[in-house]
Amino acid sequence: MPVDLAILKFFNITIALPLFDHLFTWICDFNIWRWPAIMVAVSLVWKGGPRGRWMVLLAVLATLIIDPTIYRIIKPLVGRIRPCRDPALEWVRTIAGCGGLYSFPSSHAANFFGLAFVIGSFYKRTRYYLYTVAVLVAVGRVYLGVHYPSDVLAGAVYGTAIGLAVVYFSKKTCAGKDRRLSSRSEKD
């Protein structure tokens, strides 16, 4: 059995527990993150000063790059069928629905890792929490049977790369324009 399938089987079958079913279904649901994210973004735009506004702008920009490029370009181009849709993998447990047809790369992993990088670049102390959530979401996607481990790994790398590019190019294009932004983000 290839490594990808062995890891999928471990997370989806071997360690399966009702508690994990509920936990990973909950943590991978974008709807639970929507309102807290909107509230934090609004408060940062309102009271976060230049650093908070830039962070929100770059987080939105990263998401606007990550999501459509995965759904409209990469997934159809690669064409890898989700494990929960593959008839050869009848043993895969599907806990919270299967999602679309294609799985590579994981949009959930890409979005969470991209946001973790962007936000963590501005607010360094939040990185540990953000990356913990991103890892839990990535593991959850495999546990729920909707992605292979390589899907979430590729999503994490892609999301991080886009987050890094957005932060890097924003610093290059805005260097010297607002010293408070760059000096504060370095100290935190």
Backbone torsions as a table, in degrees:
resi	resn	phi	psi	omega
1	MET	NA	126.9	177.9
2	PRO	-58.6	156.7	-176.5
3	VAL	-58.6	-42.2	-179.9
4	ASP	-56.3	-45.9	-179.9
5	LEU	-70.6	-36.7	179.4
6	ALA	-64.1	-42.2	178.8
7	ILE	-68.7	-41.4	176.8
8	LEU	-58.4	-46.0	-179.0
9	LYS	-64.0	-39.2	178.9
10	PHE	-60.3	-50.7	-177.5
11	PHE	-73.6	-37.3	-174.0
12	ASN	-84.3	-29.1	-175.0
13	ILE	-117.1	-55.8	-169.9
14	THR	-61.5	-46.4	-176.7
15	ILE	-97.6	13.9	-176.2
16	ALA	-61.1	129.0	176.4
17	LEU	-143.9	147.9	176.1
18	PRO	-55.9	-36.8	177.9
19	LEU	-60.6	-45.1	178.3
20	PHE	-66.7	-36.3	177.2
21	ASP	-56.1	-48.0	-179.2
22	HIS	-69.5	-44.9	-178.4
23	LEU	-59.3	-51.5	-175.5
24	PHE	-74.1	-30.9	173.7
25	THR	-62.7	-43.2	-179.0
26	TRP	-67.5	-49.8	-173.1
27	ILE	-70.6	-25.1	179.8
28	CYS	-89.8	-1.0	-179.2
29	ASP	-83.6	112.6	-179.4
30	PHE	-58.2	-28.2	-177.0
31	ASN	-63.9	-30.3	178.5
32	ILE	-71.8	-23.0	-178.0
33	TRP	-92.0	-19.5	-172.8
34	ARG	-58.4	-58.3	-174.6
35	TRP	-68.9	-42.1	174.5
36	PRO	-60.2	-39.7	179.5
37	ALA	-65.1	-41.8	178.6
38	ILE	-63.7	-42.3	-179.9
39	MET	-64.4	-42.7	178.4
40	VAL	-65.3	-43.8	-179.6
41	ALA	-61.9	-44.7	180.0
42	VAL	-62.9	-43.4	-179.5
43	SER	-66.9	-34.5	177.7
44	LEU	-71.6	-37.1	176.4
45	VAL	-66.6	-39.0	-176.8
46	TRP	-76.4	-48.9	-172.4
47	LYS	-120.3	2.2	-173.5
48	GLY	-86.5	-1.7	-179.6
49	GLY	68.3	-168.3	-178.3
50	PRO	-59.6	-40.8	-178.6
51	ARG	-63.5	-45.2	179.7
52	GLY	-63.7	-40.9	179.7
53	ARG	-66.4	-42.9	178.2
54	TRP	-63.0	-42.2	-179.2
55	MET	-60.9	-45.9	179.7
56	VAL	-62.0	-45.9	179.6
57	LEU	-58.8	-46.3	-178.2
58	LEU	-71.1	-33.5	176.1
59	ALA	-64.7	-43.1	177.5
60	VAL	-64.7	-44.3	179.1
61	LEU	-60.0	-45.6	179.0
62	ALA	-59.7	-44.3	179.8
63	THR	-65.0	-38.8	179.3
64	LEU	-68.5	-19.3	174.8
65	ILE	-89.3	-47.3	-174.4
66	ILE	-62.1	-56.5	-171.3
67	ASP	-60.2	-55.2	-178.0
68	PRO	-65.5	-35.4	-179.6
69	THR	-66.9	-33.3	177.7
70	ILE	-71.8	-51.4	-175.5
71	TYR	-68.9	-41.1	-172.5
72	ARG	-92.9	-23.3	-175.3
73	ILE	-116.9	-61.9	-169.5
74	ILE	-68.8	-50.7	-177.9
75	LYS	-58.8	-49.4	178.3
76	PRO	-65.2	-34.1	-179.9
77	LEU	-66.4	-45.5	-179.9
78	VAL	-74.8	-45.0	175.2
79	GLY	69.8	28.0	179.3
80	ARG	-80.3	123.7	-178.5
81	ILE	-73.6	140.4	177.3
82	ARG	-60.9	148.5	178.5
83	PRO	-60.2	-35.0	-179.4
84	CYS	-72.1	-12.3	178.0
85	ARG	-105.8	-5.5	-178.2
86	ASP	-83.6	115.0	-178.4
87	PRO	-63.5	-22.3	178.3
88	ALA	-73.6	-14.6	-179.1
89	LEU	-110.8	58.7	-177.4
90	GLU	-65.4	-14.8	-179.6
91	TRP	-79.5	-12.5	-177.3
92	VAL	-66.6	127.2	175.2
93	ARG	-84.7	127.0	174.9
94	THR	-107.1	116.4	-170.7
95	ILE	-99.3	-40.4	-173.0
96	ALA	-130.7	44.3	-177.7
97	GLY	84.8	166.5	-172.9
98	CYS	-106.1	-23.9	-178.3
99	GLY	84.0	-163.4	-178.2
100	GLY	-68.3	-174.9	-175.9
101	LEU	-73.8	-42.1	-172.0
102	TYR	-100.6	154.2	-173.5
103	SER	-121.4	-18.1	-171.4
104	PHE	-106.4	124.1	-7.9
105	PRO	-87.6	173.0	179.6
106	SER	-75.3	120.3	177.0
107	SER	-68.2	-37.6	178.4
108	HIS	-58.2	-50.8	-179.0
109	ALA	-62.4	-44.0	-178.6
110	ALA	-61.5	-46.8	-179.3
111	ASN	-63.8	-46.2	-177.7
112	PHE	-67.3	-40.9	178.8
113	PHE	-71.2	-36.5	176.1
114	GLY	-62.5	-45.7	178.4
115	LEU	-66.5	-39.1	178.2
116	ALA	-60.2	-40.7	179.7
117	PHE	-67.0	-48.3	-177.4
118	VAL	-62.6	-51.9	-177.8
119	ILE	-64.1	-41.8	179.2
120	GLY	-64.5	-24.8	176.8
121	SER	-70.2	-28.5	-179.3
122	PHE	-95.6	-36.3	-177.7
123	TYR	-126.7	85.4	-171.1
124	LYS	-56.8	-36.4	-177.4
125	ARG	-66.2	-21.0	-179.0
126	THR	-82.3	-12.6	-175.2
127	ARG	-54.6	-43.4	-176.0
128	TYR	-63.1	-41.0	178.5
129	TYR	-69.0	-44.7	-176.5
130	LEU	-65.5	-43.5	178.8
131	TYR	-70.0	-31.4	175.1
132	THR	-62.9	-45.9	177.8
133	VAL	-62.9	-44.0	-179.8
134	ALA	-60.2	-42.5	178.2
135	VAL	-65.7	-43.1	178.0
136	LEU	-61.2	-40.3	177.3
137	VAL	-64.2	-44.5	179.7
138	ALA	-61.5	-46.8	177.6
139	VAL	-63.1	-40.3	179.5
140	GLY	-60.2	-38.4	179.2
141	ARG	-63.5	-36.5	175.9
142	VAL	-72.6	-46.1	179.7
143	TYR	-56.6	-41.3	-178.4
144	LEU	-74.3	-7.1	175.5
145	GLY	81.6	15.1	-177.5
146	VAL	-101.5	-9.6	177.8
147	HIS	-142.4	150.8	169.1
148	TYR	-81.5	157.8	176.7
149	PRO	-56.9	-37.7	179.3
150	SER	-66.8	-27.0	175.7
151	ASP	-63.7	-47.0	-177.6
152	VAL	-73.6	-33.1	176.3
153	LEU	-64.6	-46.0	178.0
154	ALA	-63.8	-40.2	177.6
155	GLY	-62.4	-42.5	179.2
156	ALA	-62.9	-43.6	179.7
157	VAL	-66.1	-45.3	-179.1
158	TYR	-63.4	-47.9	180.0
159	GLY	-61.4	-43.3	178.1
160	THR	-63.7	-41.5	179.8
161	ALA	-63.8	-42.3	178.3
162	ILE	-66.5	-43.5	177.0
163	GLY	-58.7	-44.5	178.5
164	LEU	-62.3	-45.0	-179.4
165	ALA	-62.9	-42.6	-179.8
166	VAL	-63.4	-45.9	179.7
167	VAL	-66.4	-44.8	-178.5
168	TYR	-60.0	-50.8	-177.7
169	PHE	-68.6	-30.7	176.7
170	SER	-68.5	-37.6	177.7
171	LYS	-68.7	-38.1	179.9
172	LYS	-67.8	-42.1	-177.5
173	THR	-78.3	-24.3	-177.9
174	CYS	-107.1	6.6	-178.0
175	ALA	-58.9	128.6	177.7
176	GLY	85.6	-15.3	-178.8
177	LYS	-77.0	-35.9	179.7
178	ASP	-142.2	89.7	-178.5
179	ARG	-60.3	-32.5	-179.5
180	ARG	-61.1	-38.6	-178.9
181	LEU	-64.6	-51.0	-176.3
182	SER	-72.1	-37.9	-178.3
183	SER	-71.8	-36.6	179.5
184	ARG	-70.7	-39.4	-178.0
185	SER	-69.2	-25.5	178.1
186	GLU	-75.6	-35.0	-176.3
187	LYS	-75.6	-35.3	-171.5
188	ASP	-65.6	NA	NA
